[in-house]
Amino acid sequence: MKKDHEEIVNEARHRGPNLGGVGVVYAVLFLGSLAATAILTKGDRIISPFISADLVQAFFTGNGDAGRVAALLQFGAAVPLGIFAATVVSRLQFLGVNVAGVFISLFGGFAASLFSAISAVLQWSLALPGVASQTDITHVLHLLTFATGGVGFVVTFGLFLAGVSLVAWFTRILPRWLVVLGLVIAAIAQVSSLSLIFIPASYLLPVVRFVGLIWMIATGLLLPRSRAEAQKKRLRNVAA
């Protein structure tokens, strides 16, 4: 009887959103915001937050619609990111993992989602009629948009990746290549914080953004949904 009970527990599947699907939704919304900006502005994009205030003002004055559409999509992307983080943590706990890395992941994922939403709201305010006509306010809001959606998002997103990857490293529930990828991205994310004082480090931010999409979708598809599945993957990953 006890053995039957253990088998039932091990075969039970975690109830929650499809992680692969949630990761894809996040990727579509985020990439959609970039595509919308490129299309609506006809390629007239701001590459760096450190350009002159006059150029920032000219961009948002002439591309208000693009700014608002991009802000809407980026704000929308913050929601599936938070759902993804919450579901990953819930699933890890369901699999019996109860270590600090799980809660580091929860903090990092929620903080990244919050920073992303704040950045989107700031961009929306920049794109409102009349706001961009005030040079000083425009410049400050643009820098805050970068600080929250750039460094703020990337560093906390890196913590999320680091927490999940470290847990997966010791439990062997994800392929080693995916774990290593997550740890490398997490390390790059932390180094990118130097962009606050060393501008060239800002080129690391999009690396984390785009490669992180691959990690999210792959993790969503490969993370076990039951203890029995986790055990099978653990044995397979140990042998690999």
Buried (B, 14 or more C-beta within 10 A) or exposed (E): EEEEEEEEEBEEEBEBBEBBBBBBBBBBBBBBBBEBBBEBBEEEEBEEBEEEBEEBBBBBBEBBEBBBBBBBBBBBBBBBBBBBBBBBBBBBBBBEBEEEBBBBBBBBBBBBBBBBBBBBBBBBBBBEEEBBEEEEBBBBBBBBBBBBBBBBBBBBBBBBBBBBBBBBBEBBBBBEEBBEBBBBBBBBBBBBBBBEEEEEBBEBBEBBBBBBBBBBBBBBBBBBBBBBBBBEBBEEBEEE
